Amino acid sequence: MNALLGKKWLGAERLPEGGFIACPNHCTEIDPLVVGHMLYNLGRPPHFLAKAGLFKPPVLGQIMRGTKQIPVDRSGAGAGQSLEIAREVLDEGGAILIYPEGTLTRDPGLWPMRGHTGAARLALKTGAPVVPIAHWGAQELFPRYAKRLHLWPRKRVRVLIGEPVDLSEFADRPLDKTTLVAATEKIMSAITELLAELRGEEAPAERWDPSAHQQTTHGRDVERGSKGTTHDGGIPA
């Protein structure tokens, strides 16, 4: 990452001393490397949520478990184990990296879109602080859905860490859809404000909602019924 990108990290002093949930924006496939690199170099190695199948191969599974990555079973069968491991990571002062959007933003301007509730749910269940993070510049090195790196001229990424999101108003509420959606929106607003500061632009008044634009909510945004075209200006998937 040092070879690929120039970098500027802002707001590092805002990271909590104990465990926390890091919530960045998501605009290119190399985002986890960018934010993970930043956290690692600040002495806070990140722990990622990873699909449960990656824990099954003997060697890879041992590495994943040894570094306390967190298995996610989309069937919901392993939810209890995932929460237990997440609690251990947070209790040990670790950083759990979660992208609330769940996938690359569908917003044409690369602004944060509507978020999923997983990060808010974990925060409210564990009491861990949620740290919003925004970054900008990595998408020039590897544009959304690109097939190759754009190495020249050398690109520069800026990462801005915000103050932990105040979710205290939700602490005594039931963890129902209304609570989780409201908490998630507060997290997404904090991320969006940081990105607007980095970009020096005003964010859209309304957050992009993939379902309102007949877009998928997971995976690459390939237009339904077509091959190789997307809602992102026809960039091949």
Secondary structure, DSSP 8 states (H G I E B T S, - for coil): -TTTEEEEEE-GGGS-SS-EEEEE---STTHHHHHHHHHHHTT--EEEEEEGGGGSSHHHHHHHHHTT-EEE-TTSTTHHHHHHHHHHHHHTT-EEE--TTSSS---TT-------SHHHHHHHHH---EEEEEEESHHHHS-TT-SS---SS-EEEEEEE------GGGTTS--SHHHHHHHHHHHHHHHHHHHHHHHTS---SS---GGGGT--SSS--B-TT-SS-BTTTS---
